[in-house]
Amino acid sequence: MVDIKVGGPAALREADKKKAAKRPDGAPSFASLLQTDAAEAAAPATGIAPLANPFVSLDEQEIPSPRTGKRQAADLLDNLQQLAEDVLAGQPTDAARKLEAYLQAEVTDRATLSSEAQAALDELSTRVAVAVAKAKP
């Protein structure tokens, strides 16, 4: 038969102290790194970008304007894809409102675009407007 000595909670604390004392490099223990003081806990997080509020209407959120033709086309294509995925899945979507807002946004470098690029942007805008009209109830 094996005898097991069971001590109270103080025995566990003594064992933890012995382990911490065995660190030859003087590095702090993992548990001590987890403990923070009140000043650190109350300090606001830094380096984190604010998230868009999903409860704010799109009219209140800013669509970057002025916009380049390349950015306009990329946003239209991205949101058109999102609209298609939402419609096919039968989910309610906010992509139609976003697309309408993007269609209203000003493209600043339109005059500097080649005639082919202007025609492609016009064609894309027309197709997006048709898709938005179809998606509306």
C-alpha positions as CSV (number, residue, x, y, z in Angstrom):
1,M,0.0,0.0,0.0
2,V,1.2,3.5,-0.8
3,D,0.9,6.3,1.7
4,I,0.1,9.7,0.1
5,K,0.6,12.7,2.2
6,V,-2.0,15.4,1.5
7,G,-1.4,18.8,2.9
8,G,-3.6,21.8,2.9
9,P,-3.6,24.7,0.4
10,A,-0.4,26.1,2.0
11,A,1.5,23.1,0.7
12,L,0.6,24.0,-2.8
13,R,1.8,27.6,-2.4
14,E,5.1,26.4,-1.0
15,A,5.6,24.2,-4.0
16,D,5.0,27.2,-6.3
17,K,7.5,29.3,-4.5
18,K,10.1,26.5,-4.8
19,K,9.5,26.3,-8.6
20,A,9.9,30.1,-9.0
21,A,13.1,30.0,-7.0
22,K,14.6,27.4,-9.4
23,R,14.7,29.7,-12.4
24,P,18.4,30.4,-12.9
25,D,18.0,33.2,-15.5
26,G,15.8,35.3,-13.2
27,A,13.0,35.4,-15.8
28,P,9.5,36.0,-14.4
29,S,7.1,33.2,-14.1
30,F,4.1,32.8,-16.4
31,A,1.7,33.5,-13.6
32,S,3.4,36.7,-12.7
33,L,3.1,37.9,-16.3
34,L,-0.6,37.4,-16.2
35,Q,-1.0,39.7,-13.1
36,T,-1.6,43.3,-14.0
37,D,-1.9,46.3,-11.8
38,A,-5.0,48.6,-11.8
39,A,-3.3,51.3,-14.1
40,E,-2.5,48.7,-16.8
41,A,-6.0,47.3,-16.6
42,A,-7.7,50.7,-16.9
43,A,-5.4,51.9,-19.8
44,P,-7.2,51.9,-23.2
45,A,-6.0,49.7,-25.9
46,T,-3.9,51.3,-28.5
47,G,-3.2,50.4,-32.1
48,I,-6.6,49.1,-32.8
49,A,-8.7,50.7,-35.6
50,P,-12.3,51.5,-34.7
51,L,-14.8,49.2,-36.3
52,A,-17.7,50.5,-38.3
53,N,-20.9,50.6,-36.3
54,P,-23.3,48.2,-37.9
55,F,-26.3,50.0,-36.4
56,V,-25.5,53.3,-38.1
57,S,-27.1,53.8,-41.5
58,L,-25.0,54.0,-44.6
59,D,-25.9,57.6,-45.1
60,E,-24.2,58.4,-41.8
61,Q,-21.1,56.4,-42.6
62,E,-18.7,58.0,-45.0
63,I,-18.0,56.6,-48.4
64,P,-14.6,57.9,-49.3
65,S,-15.0,60.7,-51.7
66,P,-13.3,61.8,-53.9
67,R,-12.7,58.3,-55.4
68,T,-10.4,57.0,-58.1
69,G,-11.9,55.1,-61.0
70,K,-9.9,52.0,-59.9
71,R,-11.2,52.1,-56.3
72,Q,-14.8,52.7,-57.6
73,A,-14.6,49.7,-59.9
74,A,-13.1,47.5,-57.2
75,D,-15.8,48.5,-54.6
76,L,-18.6,48.0,-57.1
77,L,-17.3,44.5,-58.0
78,D,-16.8,43.5,-54.4
79,N,-20.3,44.7,-53.3
80,L,-21.9,43.2,-56.4
81,Q,-20.4,39.8,-55.5
82,Q,-21.7,40.2,-51.9
83,L,-25.1,41.1,-53.3
84,A,-25.2,38.0,-55.5
85,E,-24.1,35.8,-52.6
86,D,-26.8,37.2,-50.2
87,V,-29.5,36.9,-52.8
88,L,-28.6,33.4,-53.7
89,A,-28.5,32.4,-50.0
90,G,-31.9,34.1,-49.4
91,Q,-30.4,36.4,-46.8
92,P,-31.3,40.0,-46.3
93,T,-28.5,42.2,-47.6
94,D,-27.2,45.7,-47.1
95,A,-25.1,45.5,-50.3
96,A,-27.8,47.1,-52.5
97,R,-27.8,50.3,-50.4
98,K,-24.0,50.3,-50.4
99,L,-23.9,49.9,-54.2
100,E,-26.4,52.8,-54.6
101,A,-24.2,55.0,-52.5
102,Y,-21.1,54.0,-54.5
103,L,-22.9,54.8,-57.7
104,Q,-23.6,58.3,-56.4
105,A,-20.0,58.8,-55.3
106,E,-17.8,61.1,-57.4
107,V,-15.0,59.7,-59.5
108,T,-12.3,62.3,-59.5
109,D,-9.8,61.0,-62.0
110,R,-12.5,60.3,-64.7
111,A,-11.0,62.8,-67.1
112,T,-7.6,61.2,-66.9
113,L,-8.9,57.7,-67.6
114,S,-8.5,56.2,-71.0
115,S,-11.7,56.0,-73.2
116,E,-11.7,52.2,-72.7
117,A,-11.5,52.6,-68.9
118,Q,-14.3,55.2,-68.9
119,A,-16.4,52.9,-71.1
120,A,-15.7,49.9,-68.8
121,L,-16.6,52.0,-65.7
122,D,-19.8,53.2,-67.3
123,E,-20.7,49.6,-68.3
124,L,-20.0,48.3,-64.8
125,S,-22.1,51.2,-63.2
126,T,-25.0,50.3,-65.5
127,R,-24.8,46.6,-64.7
128,V,-24.6,47.4,-61.0
129,A,-27.7,49.7,-61.2
130,V,-29.7,46.9,-63.0
131,A,-28.6,44.3,-60.4
132,V,-29.6,46.7,-57.5
133,A,-33.0,47.3,-59.1
134,K,-33.6,43.5,-59.5
135,A,-32.6,42.9,-55.9
136,K,-35.0,45.4,-54.4
137,P,-38.3,44.0,-53.2
